[in-house]
């Protein structure tokens, strides 16, 4: 998210106030913040062409499975 599109502290604060945590603790809120940052980074990646299609992901997973299967039998 470098200089492309920043998520403001106010926006994050607003989203956290609206979200309900599973256990209502600080750690729950911290997890929510971690999740929101991950989503924002994912959106930035998609906007800037750093994503892959489901077909490409499926192919990568198959290749990884095959190489692991050969290595560990």
N, CA, C and O atoms as a printed pandas DataFrame, in Angstrom:
     atom_number atom_name residue_name chain_id  residue_number  x_coord  y_coord  z_coord
0              1         N          UNK        A               1    0.817   -1.196    0.000
1              2        CA          UNK        A               1    0.000    0.000    0.000
2              3         C          UNK        A               1    0.856    1.254    0.000
3              4         O          UNK        A               1    0.322    2.337    0.237
4              5         N          UNK        A               2    2.092    1.172   -0.240
5              6        CA          UNK        A               2    3.041    2.269   -0.172
6              7         C          UNK        A               2    2.392    3.641   -0.353
7              8         O          UNK        A               2    1.739    4.136    0.566
8              9         N          UNK        A               3    2.556    4.249   -1.498
9             10        CA          UNK        A               3    1.985    5.570   -1.702
10            11         C          UNK        A               3    0.766    5.532   -2.615
11            12         O          UNK        A               3    0.258    6.585   -3.002
12            13         N          UNK        A               4    0.295    4.362   -2.959
13            14        CA          UNK        A               4   -0.842    4.244   -3.875
14            15         C          UNK        A               4   -2.136    4.683   -3.209
15            16         O          UNK        A               4   -2.771    5.647   -3.636
16            17         N          UNK        A               5   -2.517    3.973   -2.164
17            18        CA          UNK        A               5   -3.771    4.294   -1.485
18            19         C          UNK        A               5   -3.626    3.927   -0.016
19            20         O          UNK        A               5   -3.478    2.753    0.323
20            21         N          UNK        A               6   -3.667    4.898    0.828
21            22        CA          UNK        A               6   -3.491    4.673    2.256
22            23         C          UNK        A               6   -4.846    4.565    2.942
23            24         O          UNK        A               6   -5.793    5.272    2.596
24            25         N          UNK        A               7   -4.920    3.678    3.908
25            26        CA          UNK        A               7   -6.117    3.573    4.731
26            27         C          UNK        A               7   -5.860    4.432    5.966
27            28         O          UNK        A               7   -4.893    4.207    6.693
28            29         N          UNK        A               8   -6.717    5.406    6.198
29            30        CA          UNK        A               8   -6.481    6.338    7.288
30            31         C          UNK        A               8   -6.754    5.682    8.635
31            32         O          UNK        A               8   -7.523    4.726    8.735
32            33         N          UNK        A               9   -6.117    6.210    9.654
33            34        CA          UNK        A               9   -6.327    5.740   11.025
34            35         C          UNK        A               9   -7.790    5.926   11.404
35            36         O          UNK        A               9   -8.359    5.086   12.101
36            37         N          UNK        A              10   -8.399    7.003   10.957
37            38        CA          UNK        A              10   -9.801    7.257   11.265
38            39         C          UNK        A              10  -10.696    6.178   10.678
39            40         O          UNK        A              10  -11.636    5.725   11.330
40            41         N          UNK        A              11  -10.410    5.766    9.452
41            42        CA          UNK        A              11  -11.201    4.717    8.798
42            43         C          UNK        A              11  -11.038    3.387    9.526
43            44         O          UNK        A              11  -12.016    2.670    9.740
44            45         N          UNK        A              12   -9.815    3.060    9.905
45            46        CA          UNK        A              12   -9.574    1.823   10.647
46            47         C          UNK        A              12  -10.292    1.867   11.987
47            48         O          UNK        A              12  -10.913    0.885   12.393
48            49         N          UNK        A              13  -10.210    2.995   12.673
49            50        CA          UNK        A              13  -10.879    3.155   13.958
50            51         C          UNK        A              13  -12.392    2.984   13.804
51            52         O          UNK        A              13  -13.033    2.328   14.625
52            53         N          UNK        A              14  -12.950    3.567   12.767
53            54        CA          UNK        A              14  -14.384    3.459   12.499
54            55         C          UNK        A              14  -14.781    2.000   12.240
55            56         O          UNK        A              14  -15.778    1.517   12.777
56            57         N          UNK        A              15  -14.002    1.314   11.425
57            58        CA          UNK        A              15  -14.293   -0.085   11.125
58            59         C          UNK        A              15  -14.192   -0.963   12.367
59            60         O          UNK        A              15  -15.015   -1.857   12.562
60            61         N          UNK        A              16  -13.192   -0.716   13.205
61            62        CA          UNK        A              16  -13.031   -1.504   14.424
62            63         C          UNK        A              16  -14.170   -1.260   15.414
63            64         O          UNK        A              16  -14.612   -2.186   16.094
64            65         N          UNK        A              17  -14.643   -0.021   15.494
65            66        CA          UNK        A              17  -15.756    0.268   16.396
66            67         C          UNK        A              17  -17.031   -0.437   15.954
67            68         O          UNK        A              17  -17.842   -0.842   16.786
68            69         N          UNK        A              18  -17.206   -0.582   14.637
69            70        CA          UNK        A              18  -18.403   -1.223   14.105
70            71         C          UNK        A              18  -18.333   -2.745   14.187
71            72         O          UNK        A              18  -19.363   -3.413   14.269
72            73         N          UNK        A              19  -17.115   -3.293   14.164
73            74        CA          UNK        A              19  -16.995   -4.748   14.133
74            75         C          UNK        A              19  -17.147   -5.337   15.527
75            76         O          UNK        A              19  -16.710   -4.765   16.526
76            77         N          UNK        A              20  -17.784   -6.503   15.555
77            78        CA          UNK        A              20  -17.916   -7.222   16.815
78            79         C          UNK        A              20  -16.876   -8.323   16.833
79            80         O          UNK        A              20  -16.751   -9.091   15.879
80            81         N          UNK        A              21  -16.125   -8.394   17.931
81            82        CA          UNK        A              21  -15.130   -9.445   18.035
82            83         C          UNK        A              21  -15.783  -10.697   18.590
83            84         O          UNK        A              21  -16.835  -10.635   19.226
84            85         N          UNK        A              22  -15.152  -11.824   18.344
85            86        CA          UNK        A              22  -15.683  -13.089   18.837
86            87         C          UNK        A              22  -15.755  -13.113   20.357
87            88         O          UNK        A              22  -16.728  -13.604   20.931
88            89         N          UNK        A              23  -14.728  -12.582   21.007
89            90        CA          UNK        A              23  -14.687  -12.664   22.460
90            91         C          UNK        A              23  -14.724  -11.303   23.158
91            92         O          UNK        A              23  -14.705  -11.238   24.387
92            93         N          UNK        A              24  -14.775  -10.230   22.390
93            94        CA          UNK        A              24  -14.877   -8.890   22.959
94            95         C          UNK        A              24  -13.624   -8.411   23.675
95            96         O          UNK        A              24  -13.700   -7.505   24.504
96            97         N          UNK        A              25  -12.477   -8.999   23.372
97            98        CA          UNK        A              25  -11.241   -8.618   24.041
98            99         C          UNK        A              25  -10.364   -7.766   23.133
99           100         O          UNK        A              25  -10.642   -7.592   21.946
100          101         N          UNK        A              26   -9.302   -7.244   23.726
101          102        CA          UNK        A              26   -8.312   -6.484   22.970
102          103         C          UNK        A              26   -7.714   -7.356   21.869
103          104         O          UNK        A              26   -7.499   -6.889   20.750
104          105         N          UNK        A              27   -7.448   -8.616   22.185
105          106        CA          UNK        A              27   -6.862   -9.510   21.197
106          107         C          UNK        A              27   -7.817   -9.765   20.039
107          108         O          UNK        A              27   -7.385   -9.914   18.896
108          109         N          UNK        A              28   -9.091   -9.814   20.325
109          110        CA          UNK        A              28  -10.072   -9.949   19.266
110          111         C          UNK        A              28  -10.057   -8.745   18.346
111          112         O          UNK        A              28  -10.118   -8.880   17.124
112          113         N          UNK        A              29   -9.973   -7.545   18.956
113          114        CA          UNK        A              29   -9.904   -6.314   18.159
114          115         C          UNK        A              29   -8.606   -6.260   17.368
115          116         O          UNK        A              29   -8.594   -5.801   16.226
116          117         N          UNK        A              30   -7.518   -6.722   17.963
117          118        CA          UNK        A              30   -6.229   -6.742   17.279
118          119         C          UNK        A              30   -6.278   -7.680   16.072
119          120         O          UNK        A              30   -5.734   -7.369   15.013
120          121         N          UNK        A              31   -6.930   -8.819   16.239
121          122        CA          UNK        A              31   -7.096   -9.747   15.116
122          123         C          UNK        A              31   -7.915   -9.087   14.008
123          124         O          UNK        A              31   -7.579   -9.204   12.830
124          125         N          UNK        A              32   -8.993   -8.392   14.389
125          126        CA          UNK        A              32   -9.812   -7.704   13.392
126          127         C          UNK        A              32   -8.977   -6.687   12.619
127          128         O          UNK        A              32   -9.106   -6.566   11.400
128          129         N          UNK        A              33   -8.119   -5.956   13.337
129          130        CA          UNK        A              33   -7.253   -4.974   12.686
130          131         C          UNK        A              33   -6.304   -5.673   11.714
131          132         O          UNK        A              33   -6.112   -5.209   10.590
132          133         N          UNK        A              34   -5.720   -6.774   12.138
133          134        CA          UNK        A              34   -4.825   -7.559   11.283
134          135         C          UNK        A              34   -5.567   -7.999   10.022
135          136         O          UNK        A              34   -5.026   -7.929    8.919
136          137         N          UNK        A              35   -6.792   -8.444   10.193
137          138        CA          UNK        A              35   -7.601   -8.891    9.060
138          139         C          UNK        A              35   -7.903   -7.733    8.103
139          140         O          UNK        A              35   -7.793   -7.888    6.887
140          141         N          UNK        A              36   -8.282   -6.578    8.650
141          142        CA          UNK        A              36   -8.580   -5.420    7.800
142          143         C          UNK        A              36   -7.361   -4.969    7.006
143          144         O          UNK        A              36   -7.481   -4.598    5.839
144          145         N          UNK        A              37   -6.190   -5.001    7.633
145          146        CA          UNK        A              37   -4.966   -4.623    6.928
146          147         C          UNK        A              37   -4.679   -5.608    5.810
147          148         O          UNK        A              37   -4.283   -5.208    4.715
148          149         N          UNK        A              38   -4.875   -6.893    6.078
149          150        CA          UNK        A              38   -4.668   -7.915    5.050
150          151         C          UNK        A              38   -5.604   -7.738    3.872
151          152         O          UNK        A              38   -5.198   -7.885    2.719
152          153         N          UNK        A              39   -6.857   -7.423    4.162
153          154        CA          UNK        A              39   -7.830   -7.194    3.087
154          155         C          UNK        A              39   -7.432   -5.967    2.262
155          156         O          UNK        A              39   -7.497   -5.993    1.033
156          157         N          UNK        A              40   -7.020   -4.892    2.943
157          158        CA          UNK        A              40   -6.603   -3.674    2.230
158          159         C          UNK        A              40   -5.403   -3.955    1.334
159          160         O          UNK        A              40   -5.339   -3.464    0.207
160          161         N          UNK        A              41   -4.444   -4.751    1.835
161          162        CA          UNK        A              41   -3.280   -5.096    1.010
162          163         C          UNK        A              41   -3.694   -5.953   -0.174
163          164         O          UNK        A              41   -3.168   -5.785   -1.274
164          165         N          UNK        A              42   -4.632   -6.872    0.038
165          166        CA          UNK        A              42   -5.114   -7.711   -1.050
166          167         C          UNK        A              42   -5.793   -6.906   -2.139
167          168         O          UNK        A              42   -5.591   -7.157   -3.327
168          169         N          UNK        A              43   -6.598   -5.935   -1.732
169          170        CA          UNK        A              43   -7.268   -5.062   -2.700
170          171         C          UNK        A              43   -6.240   -4.270   -3.495
171          172         O          UNK        A              43   -6.374   -4.106   -4.707
172          173         N          UNK        A              44   -5.209   -3.778   -2.805
173          174        CA          UNK        A              44   -4.144   -3.042   -3.481
174          175         C          UNK        A              44   -3.416   -3.940   -4.476
175          176         O          UNK        A              44   -3.101   -3.511   -5.585
176          177         N          UNK        A              45   -3.150   -5.185   -4.081
177          178        CA          UNK        A              45   -2.492   -6.126   -4.992
178          179         C          UNK        A              45   -3.332   -6.358   -6.246
179          180         O          UNK        A              45   -2.807   -6.359   -7.359
180          181         N          UNK        A              46   -4.628   -6.552   -6.064
181          182        CA          UNK        A              46   -5.509   -6.784   -7.209
182          183         C          UNK        A              46   -5.534   -5.574   -8.131
183          184         O          UNK        A              46   -5.445   -5.713   -9.351
184          185         N          UNK        A              47   -5.656   -4.382   -7.545
185          186        CA          UNK        A              47   -5.699   -3.160   -8.349
186          187         C          UNK        A              47   -4.421   -2.962   -9.159
187          188         O          UNK        A              47   -4.449   -2.377  -10.242
188          189         N          UNK        A              48   -3.303   -3.451   -8.629
189          190        CA          UNK        A              48   -2.011   -3.244   -9.284
190          191         C          UNK        A              48   -1.506   -4.483  -10.017
191          192         O          UNK        A              48   -0.316   -4.594  -10.313
192          193         N          UNK        A              49   -2.417   -5.418  -10.310
193          194        CA          UNK        A              49   -2.079   -6.568  -11.143
194          195         C          UNK        A              49   -1.178   -7.600  -10.492
195          196         O          UNK        A              49   -0.487   -8.339  -11.194
196          197         N          UNK        A              50   -1.168   -7.671   -9.161
197          198        CA          UNK        A              50   -0.320   -8.639   -8.479
198          199         C          UNK        A              50   -1.111   -9.847   -7.979
199          200         O          UNK        A              50   -0.732  -10.472   -6.989
200          201         N          UNK        A              51   -2.198  -10.171   -8.655
201          202        CA          UNK        A              51   -3.004  -11.325   -8.271
202          203         C          UNK        A              51   -2.894  -12.423   -9.302
203          204         O          UNK        A              51   -2.310  -12.227  -10.368
204          205         N          UNK        A              52   -3.462  -13.595   -8.985
205          206        CA          UNK        A              52   -3.501  -14.692   -9.941
206          207         C          UNK        A              52   -4.929  -15.210  -10.023
207          208         O          UNK        A              52   -5.734  -14.999   -9.116
208          209         N          UNK        A              53   -5.228  -15.883  -11.109
209          210        CA          UNK        A              53   -6.569  -16.441  -11.280
210          211         C          UNK        A              53   -6.685  -17.745  -10.489
211          212         O          UNK        A              53   -5.686  -18.309  -10.043
212          213         N          UNK        A              54   -7.911  -18.207  -10.328
213          214        CA          UNK        A              54   -8.126  -19.473   -9.643
214          215         C          UNK        A              54   -7.486  -20.628  -10.405
215          216         O          UNK        A              54   -6.986  -21.578   -9.804
216          217         N          UNK        A              55   -7.505  -20.538  -11.723
217          218        CA          UNK        A              55   -6.889  -21.574  -12.538
218          219         C          UNK        A              55   -5.384  -21.626  -12.306
219          220         O          UNK        A              55   -4.807  -22.708  -12.194
220          221         N          UNK        A              56   -4.746  -20.450  -12.233
221          222        CA          UNK        A              56   -3.307  -20.414  -11.957
222          223         C          UNK        A              56   -3.002  -20.961  -10.567
223          224         O          UNK        A              56   -2.019  -21.679  -10.384
224          225         N          UNK        A              57   -3.827  -20.630   -9.602
225          226        CA          UNK        A              57   -3.647  -21.145   -8.244
226          227         C          UNK        A              57   -3.792  -22.663   -8.224
227          228         O          UNK        A              57   -3.006  -23.359   -7.581
228          229         N          UNK        A              58   -4.791  -23.168   -8.922
229          230        CA          UNK        A              58   -5.013  -24.614   -8.988
230          231         C          UNK        A              58   -3.794  -25.314   -9.597
231          232         O          UNK        A              58   -3.359  -26.354   -9.103
232          233         N          UNK        A              59   -3.251  -24.741  -10.667
233          234        CA          UNK        A              59   -2.071  -25.319  -11.306
234          235         C          UNK        A              59   -0.877  -25.319  -10.355
235          236         O          UNK        A              59   -0.155  -26.312  -10.274
236          237         N          UNK        A              60   -0.661  -24.217   -9.634
237          238        CA          UNK        A              60    0.443  -24.140   -8.673
238          239         C          UNK        A              60    0.277  -25.176   -7.559
239          240         O          UNK        A              60    1.246  -25.809   -7.140
240          241         N          UNK        A              61   -0.958  -25.342   -7.084
241          242        CA          UNK        A              61   -1.215  -26.312   -6.019
242          243         C          UNK        A              61   -0.952  -27.736   -6.505
243          244         O          UNK        A              61   -0.396  -28.550   -5.767
244          245         N          UNK        A              62   -1.348  -28.040   -7.739
245          246        CA          UNK        A              62   -1.091  -29.371   -8.305
246          247         C          UNK        A              62    0.403  -29.632   -8.427
247          248         O          UNK        A              62    0.875  -30.717   -8.089
248          249         N          UNK        A              63    1.151  -28.640   -8.910
249          250        CA          UNK        A              63    2.598  -28.787   -9.051
250          251         C          UNK        A              63    3.258  -28.995   -7.690
251          252         O          UNK        A              63    4.162  -29.819   -7.555
252          253         N          UNK        A              64    2.806  -28.252   -6.687
253          254        CA          UNK        A              64    3.352  -28.402   -5.340
254          255         C          UNK        A              64    3.031  -29.785   -4.782
255          256         O          UNK        A              64    3.882  -30.422   -4.161
256          257         N          UNK        A              65    1.804  -30.247   -5.003
257          258        CA          UNK        A              65    1.402  -31.571   -4.531
258          259         C          UNK        A              65    2.236  -32.664   -5.191
259          260         O          UNK        A              65    2.695  -33.593   -4.527
260          261         N          UNK        A              66    2.427  -32.545   -6.501
261          262        CA          UNK        A              66    3.213  -33.550   -7.229
262          263         C          UNK        A              66    4.655  -33.585   -6.764
263          264         O          UNK        A              66    5.219  -34.663   -6.576
264          265         N          UNK        A              67    5.262  -32.414   -6.574
265          266        CA          UNK        A              67    6.669  -32.395   -6.132
266          267         C          UNK        A              67    6.790  -32.916   -4.700
267          268         O          UNK        A              67    7.769  -33.587   -4.375
268          269         N          UNK        A              68    5.838  -32.627   -3.862
269          270        CA          UNK        A              68    5.857  -33.135   -2.485
270          271         C          UNK        A              68    5.621  -34.625   -2.455
271          272         O          UNK        A              68    6.257  -35.333   -1.675
272          273         N          UNK        A              69    4.712  -35.123   -3.297
273          274        CA          UNK        A              69    4.417  -36.551   -3.355
274          275         C          UNK        A              69    5.639  -37.346   -3.783
275          276         O          UNK        A              69    5.919  -38.413   -3.236
276          277         N          UNK        A              70    6.366  -36.819   -4.766
277          278        CA          UNK        A              70    7.565  -37.517   -5.242
278          279         C          UNK        A              70    8.641  -37.546   -4.165
279          280         O          UNK        A              70    9.357  -38.536   -4.010
280          281         N          UNK        A              71    8.745  -36.444   -3.420
281          282        CA          UNK        A              71    9.794  -36.334   -2.420
282          283         C          UNK        A              71    9.516  -37.225   -1.206
283          284         O          UNK        A              71   10.437  -37.847   -0.674
284          285         N          UNK        A              72    8.248  -37.293   -0.760
285          286        CA          UNK        A              72    7.926  -38.012    0.474
286          287         C          UNK        A              72    7.179  -39.322    0.219
287          288         O          UNK        A              72    6.784  -40.008    1.161
288          289         N          UNK        A              73    6.989  -39.659   -1.032
289          290        CA          UNK        A              73    6.380  -40.941   -1.376
290          291         C          UNK        A              73    4.937  -40.944   -1.227
291          292         O          UNK        A              73    4.293  -41.961   -1.483
